[in-house]
Amino acid sequence: MTSTFRAGIIKTLTVPLDGRSFSGGLPSFLVRDDVLCWTRREAGLVGFGEIARFTATGPERFLEADIWWRHLVLEADIADSVECPGTGPVAFGSFAFSKVSTHRSRLIVPEIVVGVRDGRAWLTQLTFDDGELTEAGALAALQRWLDADPLDADAPDDGPLVSGLASGAASGLASALPLGDRPGGGVTAEPAADVVPKLETGSLSEHDWMAAVAAGVAEIRTGKLEKLVLARDIVATIPEGVNAAEILRQLAVRYRECWTYGVDGLVGSTPEMLIQVEGRTAQARVLAGTLDRRDAEGVDGSPLEFAERVLAGSEKQRHEHEIAIQSLTTQLAPFSEAMNAHSEPFILELPNVWHLASDVKAELTEVEGHVPTCLALINALHPTAAVCGTPTTVAGALIRKLEHMDRGPYAGPVGWLDAAGNGEWGIALRGAVVEAPDSVRLYAGCGIVEGSHPEAELAETWAKFRPMLESLGIKS
């Protein structure tokens, strides 16, 4: 493991942004490609800059990160007049899916954080410097990162937070209008001027990936495992350059019910919450069972009725979902004094697909004298059956054998945590890794059970690629 930061005690100042307004909510601040982001329904956290970083690989990456973070904030000098989850010291994080991955998991402590929650907005500045932190200085530091007109710390309460930001963000969001759907399989690129985005096969061709699915089904039928999650990748080349901030803005607008994330080149919008911790309360959202919304075209009745009939009425889909729920609740039980989950899954409606979904809520109990941190919970929960399979050890080994790729941060935990132990960690799905200024690697996976068919699973991956493809200007 490695860590980088200047010696000293971390100091933070959190001040309210009461009375100030900014067009578009928190996504208005997604104006830089290096921004750190966690947002849903115009709320969440956005970070700028970096004052400290932790990286690690291997099976102990979560616990090592937890120890590093707790030591960092143990003696922190915290001035916080807002006092809610996400204020004070905050780190954004992304972790590798696999314990054998060469990809480095990371926690990043930003210099500036803007937060919005339950109608409240705040600004946090973090530093290792000895100088005094002030509200005016924090606002000026934010302005430097936004590169807009100077902030007036004495601006009237009804004035905009950033005079030059609202119009620029609104212009960027205007270009995020949904692209029209196009029937048929595969993808085609929409030309922009004289350049055309290009898609290439990733680690496996479509034919070879379907063969891997068939091999996985064969293994399941031997009784060695009950479920397997197989992923595939594709590479998009964008000749005019990858605009990560624009990708995040478009995802935040289109997929408001998902958690849009951006951490060090990993971008996406996940519908699945691995664990959310607030005080002693932990919550999770489990997804398993997927239906492409295009499959409802031309059917009788409402699309939602069609989704309920096909998903909730499918023995295969419900079986896959029950495995995922059982996986999470079994792993969470030792940390909980009370737990409840939906007796029946509900239909989660997203612009590209429907999912069978269940929410789980638990009251955490003390373990060895203290309430477990969110990273300690992640260490116990990851990987769930929703992204790996069951039994975990058998499924993990089969994934490495059949996928022929290192998933890196795909399907790993992504999110944030604060000094009080609060945090939100989703599973990095519906996302991509920016690998070069003009290149992005996209990932999508499917739950494989005994009744799975390779052609149907391949079609499901294209439905799951769609959020990222559209944000790149590529119609699918």
C-alpha positions in Angstrom: 0.0 0.0 0.0 1.1 3.6 -0.5 -0.1 7.0 0.7 0.8 10.5 -0.3 0.2 13.6 1.7 2.2 16.4 3.4 3.1 15.8 7.0 0.9 17.4 9.6 -2.7 17.4 10.9 -5.5 17.7 8.4 -7.7 20.8 8.9 -11.2 21.3 7.5 -13.7 24.1 7.5 -17.3 23.4 6.5 -19.6 26.4 5.9 -23.2 26.5 4.7 -24.2 27.9 1.3 -27.6 28.9 2.6 -29.5 31.3 0.4 -27.2 30.9 -2.6 -28.5 29.3 -5.7 -27.0 27.4 -8.6 -28.8 26.3 -11.7 -29.1 22.5 -12.2 -28.2 21.5 -8.6 -25.0 19.7 -7.9 -24.4 18.6 -11.5 -23.8 22.3 -12.3 -20.4 21.9 -10.7 -19.4 19.1 -13.0 -17.2 21.4 -15.1 -13.8 19.7 -15.0 -12.6 16.3 -16.3 -10.7 15.7 -13.1 -13.7 16.3 -10.8 -14.6 13.8 -8.1 -18.3 13.1 -8.2 -21.1 11.3 -6.3 -24.6 12.6 -7.2 -28.2 11.5 -7.4 -31.3 13.6 -8.0 -29.2 16.8 -8.0 -27.8 16.1 -4.6 -24.5 14.5 -3.3 -20.9 15.5 -3.3 -18.5 17.0 -5.8 -14.8 17.3 -5.1 -11.9 19.4 -6.6 -8.2 18.9 -6.2 -6.2 16.4 -4.1 -4.4 16.8 -0.8 -3.9 13.1 0.1 -4.2 9.7 -1.6 -4.1 6.1 -0.5 -3.6 3.2 -2.8 -3.5 -0.6 -2.3 -3.9 -3.9 -4.0 -4.8 -7.4 -2.6 -7.3 -9.0 -0.3 -6.7 -6.5 2.5 -7.3 -3.4 0.5 -10.5 -2.4 2.3 -9.1 -2.9 5.8 -5.9 -1.1 4.9 -7.8 1.8 3.5 -10.0 1.9 6.6 -7.0 2.0 8.9 -5.3 4.8 6.8 -8.5 6.9 6.8 -9.2 6.5 10.6 -5.6 7.5 11.4 -5.8 10.5 9.1 -8.9 11.9 10.7 -8.2 10.8 14.3 -6.5 14.1 15.2 -8.0 16.2 12.5 -8.8 19.9 13.3 -12.5 20.0 12.2 -14.6 23.2 12.1 -18.1 22.2 10.9 -21.2 24.4 11.3 -23.4 22.2 9.1 -22.8 18.8 10.8 -24.5 16.3 8.5 -23.3 13.2 6.6 -20.7 14.3 4.0 -19.4 17.4 5.9 -16.0 17.7 7.5 -13.2 15.5 6.2 -14.3 13.5 3.2 -12.6 11.0 0.9 -13.8 9.6 -2.5 -12.9 6.1 -3.3 -12.8 3.4 -5.9 -11.7 -0.2 -5.3 -10.7 -3.1 -7.6 -13.3 -5.8 -8.0 -10.8 -8.6 -7.5 -8.4 -9.3 -4.7 -5.9 -10.5 -7.3 -6.3 -7.5 -9.6 -3.2 -5.4 -10.4 -5.5 -2.3 -10.5 -4.7 -0.1 -7.5 -7.7 0.7 -5.2 -7.7 4.2 -4.0 -9.0 6.8 -1.6 -8.6 10.5 -2.6 -9.0 13.4 -0.2 -9.9 16.6 -2.2 -9.1 20.2 -1.4 -12.6 21.4 -1.9 -16.0 19.7 -1.5 -19.4 21.0 -2.5 -22.3 19.1 -0.9 -26.1 19.2 -1.3 -28.4 17.1 0.9 -32.1 17.5 1.8 -32.3 21.0 0.4 -29.1 22.1 2.3 -25.8 23.1 0.6 -22.4 23.5 2.0 -18.7 24.0 1.1 -15.7 22.3 2.8 -12.1 23.2 2.4 -9.4 20.7 3.5 -5.7 21.3 4.0 -2.5 20.3 5.8 -1.4 23.9 6.0 -1.1 25.8 9.3 -2.9 28.9 8.2 -6.3 29.8 9.3 -9.2 28.6 7.2 -12.0 31.2 6.5 -15.3 31.2 4.6 -13.9 33.8 2.2 -10.8 31.7 1.6 -12.9 28.6 1.0 -15.1 30.4 -1.5 -12.1 31.8 -3.3 -10.5 28.3 -3.5 -13.6 26.9 -5.0 -13.7 29.8 -7.5 -10.1 29.0 -8.6 -11.1 25.4 -9.4 -14.2 26.5 -11.3 -12.2 29.1 -13.2 -15.2 31.4 -13.3 -15.7 35.0 -12.3 -14.5 35.9 -8.8 -16.8 35.0 -6.0 -18.1 37.7 -3.7 -18.1 36.4 -0.2 -20.5 39.1 0.8 -23.0 38.5 -2.1 -26.6 38.9 -1.2 -28.5 35.8 -0.1 -30.6 35.7 -3.2 -27.7 36.0 -5.6 -26.1 33.1 -7.6 -23.2 31.2 -6.0 -21.1 31.6 -9.2 -22.1 34.2 -11.7 -20.4 32.6 -14.6 -21.3 29.0 -13.7 -25.0 28.7 -14.0 -25.2 29.7 -17.7 -22.2 27.5 -18.6 -23.6 24.5 -16.8 -27.1 25.1 -18.3 -25.5 25.2 -21.8 -23.7 21.9 -21.1 -26.9 20.3 -19.8 -28.8 21.4 -22.8 -26.6 19.2 -24.9 -27.5 16.2 -22.7 -30.9 15.8 -24.2 -31.7 12.1 -24.7 -30.6 10.6 -28.0 -33.3 8.9 -30.1 -33.5 5.1 -29.8 -32.6 3.0 -32.8 -33.9 -0.5 -33.3 -31.7 -3.4 -34.1 -28.6 -4.9 -32.6 -25.0 -3.7 -32.5 -24.1 0.0 -32.5 -23.6 2.8 -35.0 -21.8 6.0 -34.4 -23.4 9.4 -35.0 -20.8 11.6 -36.8 -19.8 14.9 -35.2 -18.3 17.2 -37.9 -15.6 15.2 -39.7 -14.9 12.7 -36.9 -16.7 9.5 -36.0 -16.4 7.6 -32.7 -15.2 4.0 -33.2 -16.1 0.9 -31.2 -13.7 -2.1 -31.0 -14.0 -5.5 -29.4 -12.4 -5.8 -26.0 -11.0 -8.9 -24.4 -13.4 -11.3 -26.1 -15.3 -11.2 -29.3 -19.1 -11.5 -29.1 -18.8 -15.1 -30.3 -16.2 -16.0 -27.7 -18.1 -14.3 -24.9 -21.2 -16.3 -25.7 -19.1 -19.4 -25.6 -17.9 -18.3 -22.2 -21.6 -18.0 -21.1 -22.4 -21.5 -22.4 -19.4 -22.8 -20.5 -20.6 -21.1 -17.3 -24.0 -22.6 -17.7 -22.4 -26.0 -18.1 -20.5 -25.5 -14.9 -23.7 -24.5 -13.1 -25.4 -27.7 -14.3 -22.7 -29.8 -12.7 -23.8 -28.4 -9.3 -20.4 -26.7 -8.6 -22.1 -23.3 -8.3 -25.6 -21.7 -8.4 -24.9 -18.4 -10.1 -22.1 -16.8 -12.1 -21.7 -13.2 -13.2 -19.8 -12.7 -16.5 -18.7 -9.4 -17.9 -17.3 -8.2 -21.2 -15.7 -5.0 -22.4 -15.6 -2.8 -25.5 -13.3 0.1 -26.3 -14.6 3.4 -27.7 -12.2 5.8 -29.5 -13.4 9.4 -29.6 -11.2 11.3 -32.1 -12.2 14.7 -30.7 -11.3 13.7 -27.2 -13.1 12.3 -24.2 -14.9 14.9 -22.2 -15.4 13.3 -18.8 -17.2 16.2 -17.3 -19.8 16.1 -20.1 -20.2 12.4 -19.6 -21.0 12.9 -15.9 -23.4 15.8 -16.6 -25.3 13.7 -19.2 -25.5 10.7 -16.9 -26.7 12.8 -14.0 -29.5 14.3 -16.1 -30.6 11.1 -17.8 -30.2 8.7 -14.9 -31.5 10.6 -11.9 -32.5 7.4 -10.0 -29.0 6.1 -10.3 -25.8 7.3 -8.4 -23.5 9.0 -10.9 -19.9 8.6 -9.9 -16.5 10.0 -11.1 -13.3 8.9 -9.4 -9.9 9.2 -11.1 -11.0 8.3 -14.6 -13.7 5.9 -13.6 -17.1 7.3 -14.6 -20.6 5.9 -14.7 -24.1 5.8 -13.2 -24.9 2.8 -11.0 -28.4 1.7 -10.0 -27.0 -0.5 -7.2 -26.1 0.6 -3.7 -23.7 -1.8 -2.0 -24.0 -0.1 1.4 -25.0 3.3 2.7 -24.2 4.1 6.3 -25.6 6.9 8.3 -24.9 6.7 12.0 -26.0 3.2 13.1 -28.3 2.7 10.1 -27.1 0.8 7.0 -29.1 0.5 3.7 -28.5 -1.3 0.4 -30.3 -1.7 -2.9 -29.9 -5.1 -4.6 -30.6 -5.6 -8.3 -30.8 -8.9 -10.2 -33.0 -9.6 -13.1 -33.0 -7.3 -16.2 -35.3 -6.5 -19.1 -34.4 -4.2 -22.0 -37.1 -1.5 -22.3 -37.0 -1.9 -26.1 -38.5 -5.4 -25.6 -41.8 -3.7 -24.7 -42.2 -2.0 -28.1 -45.4 -3.1 -29.7 -46.7 -5.2 -26.9 -50.2 -4.9 -25.5 -50.8 -3.0 -22.3 -48.6 -0.6 -20.5 -44.8 -1.0 -20.6 -44.7 -1.3 -16.8 -47.3 -4.1 -16.8 -45.1 -5.9 -19.4 -42.1 -5.5 -17.2 -43.9 -6.9 -14.2 -45.2 -9.8 -16.2 -41.8 -10.7 -17.7 -39.6 -10.0 -14.7 -41.7 -10.8 -11.7 -43.3 -13.7 -13.5 -40.1 -15.3 -14.6 -38.8 -18.2 -12.4 -35.3 -17.6 -13.8 -35.3 -13.9 -13.0 -36.7 -14.3 -9.5 -34.3 -17.1 -8.7 -31.4 -14.9 -9.8 -32.8 -12.1 -7.6 -33.3 -14.3 -4.6 -29.7 -15.5 -4.7 -28.5 -11.9 -4.7 -30.7 -10.9 -1.7 -29.6 -14.0 0.2 -26.0 -13.2 -0.4 -26.2 -9.7 0.9 -28.4 -10.4 4.0 -26.3 -13.4 5.0 -23.1 -11.3 4.9 -24.7 -8.3 6.6 -26.4 -10.3 9.5 -23.3 -10.5 11.8 -23.1 -6.7 11.9 -26.8 -6.1 12.5 -29.1 -6.2 15.5 -32.2 -5.8 13.2 -32.7 -6.1 9.5 -35.6 -5.9 7.1 -36.0 -6.3 3.3 -38.9 -6.2 0.9 -40.8 -9.4 0.9 -41.3 -8.9 -2.8 -38.9 -7.2 -5.2 -40.2 -4.1 -7.0 -39.6 -3.0 -10.6 -36.9 -0.3 -10.9 -37.6 1.8 -14.0 -34.5 3.2 -15.8 -34.3 4.9 -19.2 -32.6 1.8 -20.7 -33.8 -1.2 -18.7 -36.1 -2.5 -16.0 -34.7 -4.3 -13.0 -36.0 -6.5 -10.2 -34.9 -4.5 -7.1 -35.1 -4.9 -3.3 -34.0 -2.5 -0.6 -32.5 -3.8 2.6 -32.2 -1.8 5.8 -30.3 -2.8 8.9 -29.5 -1.3 12.4 -25.9 -1.9 13.0 -24.6 -3.5 16.2 -21.3 -3.0 18.0 -18.6 -5.4 17.0 -15.6 -5.5 19.4 -16.8 -2.4 21.1 -17.6 -0.1 18.1 -20.0 0.2 15.2 -18.4 -1.1 12.1 -17.3 1.5 9.5 -18.6 1.4 6.0 -15.2 0.1 4.7 -15.3 -2.7 7.3 -18.8 -3.6 6.0 -17.6 -3.5 2.4 -14.8 -5.9 3.3 -17.5 -8.3 4.5 -20.0 -7.8 1.7 -17.9 -7.6 -1.4 -18.2 -9.3 -3.8 -21.9 -10.0 -3.6 -23.7 -12.6 -5.7 -25.1 -9.7 -7.8 -21.7 -9.1 -9.3 -19.8 -12.3 -8.7 -22.0 -15.3 -8.2 -22.3 -18.0 -5.5 -20.5 -19.7 -4.0 -18.1 -16.7 -4.1 -14.8 -18.6 -4.3 -16.0 -20.9 -7.1 -17.6 -18.1 -9.0 -14.5 -15.9 -8.7 -12.2 -18.5 -10.0 -14.5 -19.2 -12.9 -14.7 -15.5 -13.7 -10.9 -15.3 -14.0 -10.9 -18.4 -16.2 -13.7 -17.4 -18.6 -13.6 -13.6 -18.9 -9.9 -13.3 -20.0 -9.6 -9.8 -18.5 -8.9 -7.9 -15.3 -12.1 -6.1 -14.4 -10.1 -3.4 -12.7 -12.6 -1.1 -10.8 -15.6 -2.4 -12.8 -18.1 -3.9 -10.4 -16.0 -2.9 -7.4 -17.1 -0.5 -4.7 -17.1 3.3 -5.5 -18.3 6.1 -3.4 -17.3 8.3 -0.4 -16.9 8.3 3.4 -16.5 10.9 6.1 -14.8 11.1 9.5 -18.0 10.2 11.4 -18.2 6.8 9.7 -21.0 7.8 7.3 -20.6 6.9 3.6 -22.3 5.8 0.4 -20.8 3.0 -1.7 -22.3 1.8 -4.9 -21.2 -0.9 -7.2 -19.3 0.5 -10.2 -21.8 -0.6 -12.9 -22.9 1.1 -16.1 -19.5 2.7 -16.3 -16.2 3.0 -18.1 -12.6 3.8 -17.5 -11.0 6.7 -19.4 -7.7 5.0 -20.5 -6.4 7.8 -22.8 -7.4 11.3 -23.9 -9.4 9.8 -26.8 -10.1 6.2 -25.5 -12.7 4.8 -23.0 -13.1 1.1 -22.0 -16.8 0.2 -21.2 -17.9 -2.8 -19.1 -21.2 -4.7 -18.8 -22.1 -8.0 -17.1 -24.9 -10.4 -16.7 -26.0 -12.9 -14.1 -25.8 -16.4 -15.4 -28.0 -19.2 -14.0 -29.0 -22.6 -15.2 -31.7 -21.2 -17.5 -29.5 -18.5 -19.2 -29.2 -18.4 -23.0 -26.0 -16.8 -24.4 -27.7 -14.8 -27.1 -30.1 -13.2 -24.6 -27.2 -12.4 -22.2 -25.3 -10.8 -25.1 -28.3 -8.6 -25.9 -28.5 -7.7 -22.2 -24.9 -6.4 -22.2 -25.7 -4.0 -25.1 -28.7 -2.7 -23.1 -26.4 -2.1 -20.2 -23.7 -0.4 -22.4 -26.4 2.1 -23.6 -26.0 4.7 -20.8 -22.3 5.1 -21.5 -22.6 4.8 -25.3 -25.2 7.6 -25.4 -23.1 9.8 -23.1 -20.3 9.4 -25.7 -22.6 10.3 -28.6 -22.9 6.8 -29.9 -26.4 5.4 -30.5 -27.0 1.7 -29.8 
